[in-house]
Structures are given as C-alpha cells and as structure tokens.
Amino acid sequence: MLYYLFRFLEQWGVPGSNMWSYISFRSLLALIVALIVSAWFGEYFIKWMKRHNITEVQRDAKIDPFGVQKINVPSMGGIIIIVAILVPCLLLGRLRNIYMILMLVSLVWLGALGFIDDYIKNYKKNKAGLPGKFKILGQVLLGLFVGLVLYASPDAKIRENVEVQYEGGTRTEVVHKSEAVKSTKTTIPFLKNNNLDYTEMMAWCGDYKGIAGWILFVIMTVIVITAVSNGANLNDGMDGMAAGNSAIICIALGILAYVSSHIEYAAYLNIMYIPGSQELVIFICAMVGALIGFLWYNAYPAQIFMGDTGSLTIGGVIAVLAVIIHKELLVPILCGVFLVESLSVILQVRYFQTGKRKGVCRRLFKRTPIHDNFRMLPEQLDPNCHYVLRNWPHGAWHESKITVRFWIVTIILAATTIITLKIR
C-alpha cells in the first residue's frame, strides 16, 4: 500500500518518494520491518498463549540425555512468522504483481492448514492432530492452484536465454529473446544446456505435447510443494532448527530471484529472465526477517515452538518460490536437509515393517527424523530391537550442537546451489 502511495507522491514531485521504486530499498526495509514485527509481536503472543494455557502436548523428554524437558511451552509460533511476513509485504509490495499474489495466497493457505493441526493438538489436547491425509490434500490443492495460475496467467512469462556465437564461433554471448512467452522450461544443474523443457519431454504425445508439458509441470509443482512442506515439518524438532535452516535457504532463493529478475545478471549466469519476479525479493526478505525475529524466542532453550502453523508453511512457501523462478530442480540440493529428514523416516518405517512381517524388531537408525538420531545414547534404546546404526554417532550431541551443525550443512548446500549456475 505504501508503495502505491509514494509512487503517487512521486508524480507530484515529493522529494525522496522515488526511493520506493528501488527493489533494494524496499527489500531491506521489508527485512527490518518483519524482524521488528516478529520480535515485538512474539513477546505479546507468547504471554497470551501462556495466559490461556495453550501449550504443546508434552514432548518426549526421555531422548534428551542432558535432561532438558520441554513442558508447557507454547506452540503455534508460526502465527508470529506469518504476521511478520504479511505486514511488510502488504505495506511495501506491489499487490498487483501475480507472483506476490501467489506467495500471499500460499502463505495464508498453508498457515491455515497448519493452524488447524496445531489447534487440534494444543487446544483440543489431541496429540494426533489433523490426519495426515488432510494435510497432503491441502498441499496437493495448493500445488494445483499454483501450477494452474502459472499456466493461465498472462503475466507469468519468461524471456529465454540463448547463446549467440560471434567471430566465426570463437566468441559466445548469452542474450535473451525479445519477447516474453509462456514456458514450461526450468533450470537444470550441471548441464551446459541448462534449460529443461517439460514440453519436449512429452514429445511422444505428438500434437498434444504442449498441453502434456503443462500437465507435467503442474504435477512437478504438486510434488515439490508436498515434499518440501513435509520435509520442513519433519525438520522442526529442535530449538531453532527449522527456522535457521529455512532462513538460509530463503537467502539463497532471494539471490536466485534477484538475478532472475535482472536481465544483465541473468545473461551473465546464462539463466532465463523472469520479468516481475523482483517482487519475490520483497517477500523473501520479509520471510528472512520474520524467521530471524522468531529465532529470538525459538533459540535454545525455546520459549515457543513454531508448530505445524510454521513448519508446513515455510516449507511450502519455499517450494512455491522455487517453482515460480523455474528452479524447482535445484530444490533437492538447496533443501537437502529436508530431503534427508524425509528419507530417514521413510527408510526407517520400511525397514521396521519388513522386520515386523518376519516377527523381529529392527531399525536402521536409533530414532528418526535423522536429527533425533544424534541425541540418543545406545543405553536409551529398546534392548529387544536390533539397530543397524546403534553406535552412530558415538555418544550423544547436545541439541544446540546438532542445530548449528545442520545450519552449517545447509549453508554449504545453499552455496552449492548457487554455484551450480556456473558449473556446467
């Protein structure tokens, strides 16, 4: 709203009003506003939750060898993050931008989905929460919505990057086509021709390959949103873990969104130019500020948990961001921690079920998601069950050490994701 106000004042020659046309100014201001809102609102929200005795059902404290018990700690902290993102985006963003609209809808939709789950857990005191099938349904519906909007909206276009050879093929320069078009192309890492076209993958459909390509694109959107949202949800098990990892991932996505919206940087990196995607930088900076502000209260020992209201939301929003800038195939690298968390649970369940059919108790890890494996001592395990990785790691790590080490891994993955644009 302030963006439109100051653009109006700029037409009347009001000094300083032209600053609002700069994406760098609005982005950094969004980060500051989000940080302040999350820190200020968080304090009052925590007090309100405690006053009304809306706290998380007691977590399993037995697995912590350091004796830390997290009892009567408020949850639903994701509300703090959502509010802190919404305020600067509504104030500083261009609300007519299709990408900003998609991000705000995704934020509210996933926030509502996670809130229902947390409400059942914390207010109704039902530890099971919202059945998993309804969570998956909500994520799938969002994926369909995002994919179909990107297909139907006339504003969601790209200008493809092409290589032009000069001086008899001795010099190559990257340029962008003059016309912005609808496209199912996406960036694929490590290959010289770094654009993968879903339409070309469906060439076997003949005359229908165009629509088949968009169907494949929508399916990929659903898969990415569902996978990353659930991965972030599993990663939310230690103080500061999910918030810190997500902030790092968002910084990398902010860099990718900015270079994708700048035609010169896009040409230098040989990636597609996406007009209008600079508004995503506003959203991303607001999200980073909100997550950092939330860490003020969520750092060890946590005064509040983000709950599914936060974890489902930030994971899904990260996925939508990646899809919009056509970088969804970089997600397995960028969100590698979320991927490993999900795989550890899947492998653990499959291995346990296989043994159960044979009448034996066996597990791969001491506990999953994988971050819990690092804080359990062998003597805390079920003596009647066989553990493949019973002695890995030796001893138990403190929760803070695990969290920081996961952050370090995410920083490495984020840097790797960015440099893949040059490694071909």
Residue pairs with C-beta under 8 A, 6 or more apart in sequence:
1 90
1 91
1 95
2 20
2 91
2 92
3 20
3 26
3 91
3 92
3 93
3 94
4 94
4 95
6 14
6 17
6 19
6 20
7 17
7 20
7 21
9 17
10 17
10 18
10 20
10 21
19 25
20 26
23 258
23 261
23 278
23 279
23 281
23 282
26 92
26 93
26 282
27 254
27 281
27 282
27 284
27 285
28 285
29 88
29 92
30 88
30 89
30 92
30 93
30 282
30 283
30 285
30 286
30 289
31 88
31 285
31 286
31 288
31 289
32 289
33 87
33 88
33 91
33 92
33 286
33 289
34 84
34 85
34 87
34 88
34 285
34 286
34 287
34 288
34 289
34 290
34 293
35 84
35 289
35 290
35 292
35 293
36 293
37 83
37 84
37 87
37 88
37 290
37 293
38 80
38 81
38 83
38 84
38 289
38 290
38 291
38 292
38 293
38 294
38 296
39 293
39 296
41 80
41 83
41 84
42 77
42 80
42 293
42 294
42 296
42 297
42 304
43 297
45 74
45 77
45 79
45 80
45 304
46 74
46 297
46 303
46 304
49 55
49 74
49 75
49 76
49 304
50 72
50 74
54 74
54 75
54 76
54 122
54 123
55 72
55 73
55 74
55 75
55 122
56 70
56 73
56 74
56 75
56 121
56 122
56 305
56 307
57 121
57 122
57 125
57 127
58 70
58 71
59 70
59 71
61 68
61 69
61 70
61 71
62 380
63 367
63 372
63 375
63 376
63 380
64 375
64 399
65 375
65 376
65 377
65 380
65 396
66 396
66 398
66 399
68 301
68 399
70 301
70 302
70 305
73 302
73 303
73 304
73 305
74 303
74 304
74 305
75 118
75 121
75 122
75 304
75 305
75 306
75 307
75 309
76 115
76 118
76 119
76 122
76 307
76 309
77 294
77 297
77 298
77 304
77 305
77 306
77 307
77 309
77 310
78 111
78 114
78 115
78 118
78 306
78 307
78 308
78 309
78 310
78 311
78 312
78 313
78 314
79 111
79 115
79 309
79 310
80 290
80 293
80 294
80 297
80 304
80 310
81 243
81 287
81 290
81 291
81 294
81 306
81 310
81 313
81 314
82 107
82 108
82 111
82 290
82 309
82 310
82 313
84 286
84 289
84 290
84 293
84 294
85 107
85 283
85 286
85 287
85 290
86 104
86 107
86 108
88 282
88 285
88 286
88 289
89 100
89 103
89 104
89 282
89 283
89 286
92 282
92 286
93 100
93 279
93 282
93 283
94 100
94 279
95 101
97 155
97 276
97 279
98 149
98 153
98 155
98 156
98 276
99 156
99 276
99 277
99 279
99 280
99 324
100 279
100 280
100 282
100 283
102 146
102 149
102 150
102 320
102 324
103 280
103 283
103 317
103 320
103 321
103 324
104 283
105 145
106 142
106 146
106 316
106 317
106 320
107 313
107 317
109 138
109 142
109 145
110 138
110 139
110 142
110 229
110 312
110 313
110 316
110 317
111 309
111 313
113 130
113 135
113 138
113 139
113 308
113 312
114 307
114 308
114 309
114 310
114 311
114 312
114 313
115 308
115 309
116 130
117 129
117 130
117 135
117 307
117 308
117 309
117 312
118 129
118 307
118 308
118 309
120 126
120 128
120 129
120 130
121 127
121 128
121 129
121 307
121 308
122 307
129 308
130 308
135 230
135 308
135 312
136 226
139 222
139 225
139 226
139 229
139 230
139 312
139 316
140 222
140 226
142 225
142 316
142 320
143 218
143 221
143 222
143 223
143 224
143 225
143 226
144 218
144 221
144 222
146 221
146 225
146 320
146 323
146 324
147 214
147 217
147 218
147 219
147 220
147 221
147 222
147 323
148 218
149 156
150 156
150 217
150 221
150 323
150 324
151 182
151 214
151 217
151 218
155 276
156 182
156 324
157 180
157 181
157 182
157 183
157 274
157 275
158 180
158 181
158 183
158 185
158 272
158 273
158 274
158 275
158 326
159 176
159 177
159 178
159 179
159 180
159 181
159 263
159 272
159 273
159 274
159 275
160 176
160 177
160 181
160 183
160 185
160 195
160 272
161 174
161 175
161 176
161 195
161 266
161 267
161 270
161 271
161 272
161 273
162 174
162 175
162 176
162 177
163 172
163 173
163 174
163 270
164 172
164 173
164 174
164 175
165 171
165 172
165 173
166 172
166 173
174 267
174 268
174 270
175 267
176 263
176 266
176 267
176 272
176 273
180 275
183 197
183 272
183 326
184 197
184 198
184 199
184 213
184 214
184 216
184 217
185 195
185 196
185 197
185 198
185 272
185 326
186 195
186 196
186 198
186 326
186 327
186 328
186 329
187 194
187 195
187 196
187 271
187 272
187 326
187 327
187 329
187 330
187 421
188 194
188 195
188 196
188 329
189 329
189 330
189 333
189 417
189 420
189 421
189 423
190 420
190 423
190 424
191 424
192 424
194 270
194 271
194 421
194 424
195 272
196 329
197 213
198 213
198 214
198 216
198 217
198 220
199 209
199 210
199 212
199 213
199 214
200 209
200 213
201 213
201 216
202 209
202 212
202 213
202 215
202 216
203 209
205 212
220 323
220 328
221 323
221 328
224 319
224 322
224 323
224 328
224 331
225 316
225 319
225 320
225 323
227 319
227 331
227 338
227 339
227 342
228 315
228 316
228 318
228 319
228 322
228 331
228 335
228 338
229 312
229 313
229 315
229 316
229 319
230 312
230 315
230 342
231 315
231 335
231 337
231 338
231 339
231 341
231 342
232 242
232 245
232 246
232 311
232 312
232 314
232 315
232 316
232 318
232 335
232 338
233 308
233 311
233 312
233 315
234 338
234 341
234 342
234 345
234 369
235 241
235 242
235 245
235 311
235 315
235 337
235 338
235 341
235 369
235 371
235 406
236 242
236 305
236 306
236 307
236 310
236 311
237 369
237 371
237 372
238 300
238 371
238 399
238 402
238 403
239 298
239 299
239 300
239 301
239 302
239 399
239 400
239 403
240 295
240 298
240 299
240 300
240 302
240 403
241 371
241 402
241 403
241 406
242 306
242 310
242 311
242 314
243 291
243 294
243 295
243 298
243 306
243 310
243 314
244 291
244 295
244 403
244 406
244 407
244 410
245 337
245 338
245 406
245 407
245 410
246 287
246 291
246 314
246 315
246 318
247 287
247 288
247 291
247 292
247 295
248 407
248 410
248 411
248 414
249 318
249 334
249 335
249 410
249 414
250 284
250 287
250 288
250 291
250 318
250 321
251 284
251 288
251 414
252 334
252 414
252 415
252 417
252 418
253 284
253 318
253 321
253 322
253 325
253 327
253 334
254 280
254 281
254 284
254 285
254 288
255 418
256 325
256 327
256 330
256 417
256 418
257 277
257 278
257 280
257 281
257 284
257 321
257 325
258 265
258 278
258 281
259 265
259 266
259 269
259 271
260 266
260 271
260 272
260 273
260 274
260 277
260 325
260 326
260 327
261 273
261 274
261 275
261 276
261 277
261 278
261 280
261 281
262 273
262 278
263 273
266 272
266 273
267 273
269 421
269 422
270 421
271 421
272 326
274 324
274 325
274 326
277 324
277 325
280 321
280 324
280 325
283 321
284 321
287 314
287 317
291 314
294 306
294 310
297 303
297 304
298 304
298 305
298 306
300 399
300 400
300 403
306 314
315 338
318 335
319 328
319 331
322 328
322 330
322 331
322 334
330 417
330 420
332 339
333 413
333 416
333 417
333 420
334 413
334 414
334 417
335 413
336 409
336 410
336 413
337 406
337 409
337 410
337 413
340 370
341 369
341 370
341 371
342 369
344 364
344 365
344 368
344 369
344 370
344 373
345 368
345 369
347 364
347 365
348 363
348 364
348 365
348 368
351 362
351 363
351 364
351 388
352 361
352 362
352 363
355 361
355 362
355 386
360 386
361 382
361 384
361 385
361 386
362 385
362 386
362 387
362 388
363 385
363 386
363 387
363 388
364 387
364 388
364 389
365 373
365 387
365 388
365 389
366 372
366 373
366 376
366 378
366 380
366 381
366 387
366 389
366 390
367 373
367 376
371 402
371 406
373 389
373 392
373 393
374 393
374 396
374 397
374 402
375 396
375 397
375 398
375 399
375 402
376 396
377 395
377 396
378 390
378 391
381 387
381 390
397 405
